[in-house]
Amino acid sequence: PIAINDLAFATHAFVLTTICCIQIIIYDRGNQKPSVFAIILGSVCWVIAVYNIILSFLGDPKINIMPTTIPWFGSYSTISFFGYVKVIVTTVKYIPQVYMNWRDKSTTGWSIHNVLLDFTGGSLSLLQQVLSAVNTGDWTFVTGNIPKFILGFESMVFDIVFMFQHYVCYGDNDSPLRQSKAKLLEQESSDIDRGHINYSDFQNDKTNNNNTSYASLKPGVDNDNNNDQNESNIIIDDD
């Protein structure tokens, strides 16, 4: 059975996802773009969804154009197909993030708070189905909405993996693979400052050394005095 809260959740998710898609279009996203796999999978899901909708519409008793088609509701229906699509999309969404965290050995730049909220939502979703079934003695609250049950359980499993990666394995360890070019340049500049490297002094020292080498070739030039003068121009930072 589909409850009012299920419709509210779907509407809420649709609105916020639409806003995120608009932001992706209008804001700078660098060189990020959808993968070929994501485009193909999304296209296949939409084609099958439209096909199921057409069959359910033509087979509707009020329309009665086709005698036997895919029903709107039931264990195998257009609505249940939408639910399984959500399960597939969620799986495809989670697996790459798990792999990237493992590959980079870091969770920097990735919000653990969304994971905590997602885990809370998934656990409460499962709890709602189980409590409704126990209170009414009708387990169709679980068996009649298998995609919702799988989605809640799946979200909890992946969220536990994410929390383990963040709090136990990696955390915010400033992996270079997770930092932007600007951040890396800023870090490099900071390292240069800590190393007391001054490029203007380096250029002056290089010029003085070249003059010393040239002067050493001239007869009658006191090289020791020249070297002492060049060394006095080199500033050593003892900090």
N, C-alpha and C positions, 0 to 999 in steps of 0.2 A: 504493500500500500504506500501511496505517496502522500505524505503529510504536508501541512501548510508550511512548516519550517523547512522542508526540502525545497519547496518552490521559492521561499524567501532566500535560502542559501544560494540557489542557482541564479536568481536575479541579481543578488548582491555580487556574486563572483563575475557574472557577465558584465555588469556595469563597470566594476573596477578593472577588469581585464581590458575592456574597451578603452578606458582612460589610459592605461599603460601602453596600449598599441598606438594610440594617438601621440603620446609622448615619444615613443620610439620613432615615429615618422617625422615629427617636427623638431626634435632635438638632435644634437650631434651624437652619433654613436660610433665614431671612429671607423675602423675597418670591420666592425661586426656586421654579420648578415646571417639570415637563416641558412641552415645546412640543407644540402640536397635531400638528405634523408627526411628531415622535418617537413620539407615542402611536399615530397612524395607521399609521406604518411598522412599529412593533413588533407591533401587532395583526395586520396583514396577514401578517407573517412567521410569527407563531404559528399563525394559521389554516391557512396553506399547510403548515406543518410537521406539524400534527396530521393534516391531510388525507393527506399523504404517508405518515405512519406507519400510518394506518389501511389505506391501499391496500397498502403493503408487507406488513403483517401478514396481510391477507386473501389476498394472493397468495403467501404463503410456502408452499413445497411441503409443509411439515409440517401446515399448516392446510388448504390447497388448497380454499378457498371460492370464490375467483375465479381464472380461468385465467391472465389476463394483467394484471398490475399493474406498479407501479413497484418495481423491485428494491431490496433494502437497500443493495447495493454496486454499483459500476460508474461509468461516465462520466456517466450520467444516473440518479441513484438518490437515495434519501432521505438517505443519508450525505453525498453530494456537495452536495445542496441545503443541508444545514446549513453546509457549508464556504463556499458562496457567500453565505449569509446573513451569516456572519462577515465576509466581504469587504465587503459592503454596509454593515454596521454600522460597520466600521472607517472607511470612507470618510465616512460621515455624522458620525462622531465627530471626525475630523480637520479637515474643511473649516471648520466654524464657528470653531475655535480659530485657524486661519490667518487668517481674516477679522477676528476680534476683535483679534488682535495688530496687523494692518495698520491697522484702524480707530482703535485707541487709540494707535498708534505706541509700544507698550510691551509688555514681557513681565513686568511687575511682578506679583507674586502668583501666579506660575505656575512650576512646578518644571521646570527644564531637566534635572535629574538623571534624572527619569523618561524624558525623551526620549533621553538618552544610553543608558540601560538598554534602552529599546525598540529603538534602533538596533542595539545589540549583539545583542539577541535575534533581530531580523529578519535580520541578516547571517549569524549562525551557523545560522539555520534554512535559509537558502538554501544555505549552504556544506555543511550536512549532506546535503541532497538531491543536490547535484551530486557530492560525494565518494562517496556511496553508489552513484550511477549509474555513476561512473567505475570504482570498485573492482570492481563486480559485472558491469559491461558491460550492465546492465539499466536503460534510461532510463525505465522505468515508475515509478521512484522520483520522477521529475519529472512525467511525463505522466499518471501514475496518481493524482496528488494535486495537480491544478492549483490548487484553492483555497489550499492551503498555500503554493505557490510565489507566487501573486499576493499573498497576505497579507504574506509576507516582503518582497517587492519594494516593495509599496505602503507598508509601514511605513518602510522605509529612505528612500523618496522624501520622504514627509511629514516625517520626522525631520530630513532635510537642510534642508528649508525652515524648520523650527522653529529649528534651530541657526543658520542664516543670519540669521533675524530677531533672535535673541537676541544673538549674538556680533558681528554686523556692523551690523545696521540700528538696533535699538532698545535692547535691554538693559533694565536696571532704571533707567529714567529718571524714576521717580516721577510718572507721568502722573496727573493728577487723576481721570481716568476709571477708573483701577484702584484707587483708594484708597477705603476705607470712610468713612462719615460721621464716625465717631469720629476717624479719622486726619486728616481734613480740618479738623475742629474743633480738634484738637491743634495742627495746623500753623498755623491762623489765630491761635490763642492765642500761639504762639511768635512769629509775625510781629508781633503787638501788643506783646509784650515787647521785641522788638528795636527797635520803633519808639518805645519809651519812652512809650506812651500809658497814662495813669493816669485811669481814669474817675472816681474820687472827687475828684481834683484838678480834673478837667474840670467836674464839677458845682459845686464850690466857686467856680471861676472864673466860671461862668455866673451863680451867685447874686450874686457881688460885682459883676459887670458890670451886673446888673439894679438893684442898689442904687445904683450910680453914676449910672445913667440917671435913677433916681427922685430922687436927691439933686440932680441938676443942674436939676431943675424947681423946687426950693425956693429962695426968695429968702434971701439972707444966708448961704448955705452955701459954704464954700471948696472949690470943685471940684478945684483942683489938689492940695490936701492929701488930699482923698478918693481921687483917682486914684492918688497916690503910695502911699497905704495899701493900696489894692487890688492894685497891682502888687507890693507887698512880700509879698503872700499867694500869689502865683503862683510855684510851684517849677519851675525849669527844669532838666531833667536833661541835663547836657552829655555824658554817657557815650555 
